[in-house]
Structures are given as structure tokens and as C-alpha cells.
Amino acid sequence: MRTRCGQAVATDPSRSGKLQPVLMAAARSLVTVVLAIVLATILIVPADATDDWSPPLSPVTITRVVDGDTVQAILNGLEVTVRLIGVDTPETVHPTKAVEAYGKEASDFTRQTLEGRDAWLEFDVGQQDRYGRLLAYVWTSQPVDWSDAEVREHMHNAVILLRGYGRLMTIPPNVRHVDAFRVYEAEARSLGLGLWGDDYGLDAAPEGVNLNTASLEELQQIIHIGPARAQAIIAGRPWHSVDELLRISGIGQERLADIKEQGVAYVE
């Protein structure tokens, strides 16, 4: 009940309830706009950089480590979530997956290295993933040059691979350091470091699932692929790209993005 010109006027209690979703949507939009403005101030360097290229670095403070390959940080006064480019550490906080072997060790390593410290973000072509996370290479110290030695010493993404805390995960177009990252992962595997060691046996696991040759059981290692979809994949051979999985009933753009992010499925 409210008054207007001395007269009592009844209010509609449903009106405020209807406004709440609108206000929430407006708040989400504001956060998106602010983040877009922040990103617009960052100069992105093309992926075809040369030996003398010098990508700008954005200073941040790491406030929290989510897991081995994901952190939260303060960038230009805004709290953001950062997903490290080119690496995939074992899961520890996935909503539908159990904690994976060597996941705790990878998370602890990233926490000890980054949490509560200043760092510098180097961006590639793609700035964000579909979850709204920033995609970046995280430097623990500003490099004096762009040599392999500096990358090995001061880029956290690289150190994760070199010490066996994670494996290579490449999602184009962010491929600036992929050649070096392949070398780093191979070195860790050859030395049996971290998750490549005998205690974890990851090196003995298949590196991927070929859509054209995998068995019914092997195809089900791919996220979102159960027995029926695995049979449909076999019936649909030959496959020329992972993107063609959109032909499978129930596989849309979002599930295809999950499959590609998992990095297991491939075509040969």
C-alpha cells in the first residue's frame, strides 16, 4: 500500500517479482560490457609472431587458484577467471567428474607458484572461451627477451608441461607457443615426470580416439558419446573432421565445443 496525493493506492506485489529477472539480466549484461571494455584496452598480437616479436603483457594479481590450469585474478580492477592456454591438468573440481590422478599435485603446484602473487598475462588470438574465462599464458616474471630459456623459466603454462603436471591441449586459434609446448611435453614424458611416471601410467593410455578406426568401447571415451552415438559414428564413417560430429543426433555446437576442448577425438 502506498499513497498518492493523500489517497491510499494498492500496489501490485507481482510487479516487483517480475522486475527481479530483468534486473539480474541487466547486471549480467553490465559485467559483460565492463569485461569487454577491459579487453578492448589490451593489444592482442597476431599468432604469426616472429623471433623479434614483443607481445604486450597485462599485469594482474592472482587471488585464487581454482585448479591446476585455472585461476582467478584482478585485471584493471576487475576480478576475472583465467584459463591457461595450451595445457590441461587433471580434474579436481569438475561438477561431473571424480578427482583425477595427479590432480591434487597439479593444483597444489599452481597454488604454491601463483596464488597471492603478481603475474603477467600474454594473450593470443582468442581472448575468451564460451564460459567467459580469459585465455592467457601466465608469466611469473616479465621476460627479458622471448627466448626459449625465458619461456621455460618464467611461463607457468610451459613449466606445467615441463614438470609433468599437465598435458598439451591445443585449441585453435591459440597456437602461438604450440611447437615449443610439444617439445616440453615430450621431454617430461621421456623422463617419466609427474603424471607420466609409472605410478600414474598416463603414458600408457591412448593419446586420442580416431573416429575412423576406434571400437565401440573406445569411442565412448569421448565426452557426450554413449553406445548409441558411438554406433552412429561407426555407421557414418569415413569422417573428415571432428566438426562433422554435428551430423550425429544430439550433438550441437555446445557439445561439439566440449568434445574439442576435451581433446580426445581426432580424425586420421
HELIX and SHEET records of a PDB file:
HELIX    1   1 PRO A   13  ALA A   40  1                                  28    
HELIX    2   2 GLY A  103  LEU A  114  1                                  12    
HELIX    3   3 ASP A  148  HIS A  154  1                                   7    
HELIX    4   4 HIS A  156  LEU A  162  1                                   7    
HELIX    5   5 VAL A  178  LEU A  191  1                                  14    
HELIX    6   6 GLY A  194  TRP A  196  5                                   3    
HELIX    7   7 LEU A  202  ALA A  204  5                                   3    
HELIX    8   8 LEU A  216  LEU A  219  1                                   4    
HELIX    9   9 PRO A  227  ALA A  235  1                                   9    
HELIX   10  10 VAL A  242  ARG A  247  5                                   6    
HELIX   11  11 GLN A  253  GLN A  262  1                                  10    
SHEET    1   A 2 ARG A   2  ARG A   4  0                                        
SHEET    2   A 2 GLN A   7  VAL A   9 -1                                        
SHEET    1   B 6 SER A  58  ASP A  67  0                                        
SHEET    2   B 6 THR A  70  LEU A  75 -1                                        
SHEET    3   B 6 LEU A  78  LEU A  84 -1                                        
SHEET    4   B 6 LEU A 134  TRP A 139  1                                        
SHEET    5   B 6 ASP A 118  GLU A 122 -1                                        
SHEET    6   B 6 SER A  58  ASP A  67 -1                                        
SHEET    1   C 2 VAL A  87  ASP A  88  0                                        
SHEET    2   C 2 ARG A 167  LEU A 168 -1                                        
SHEET    1   D 2 VAL A 209  ASN A 210  0                                        
SHEET    2   D 2 ALA A 265  TYR A 266  1                                        
END                                                                             
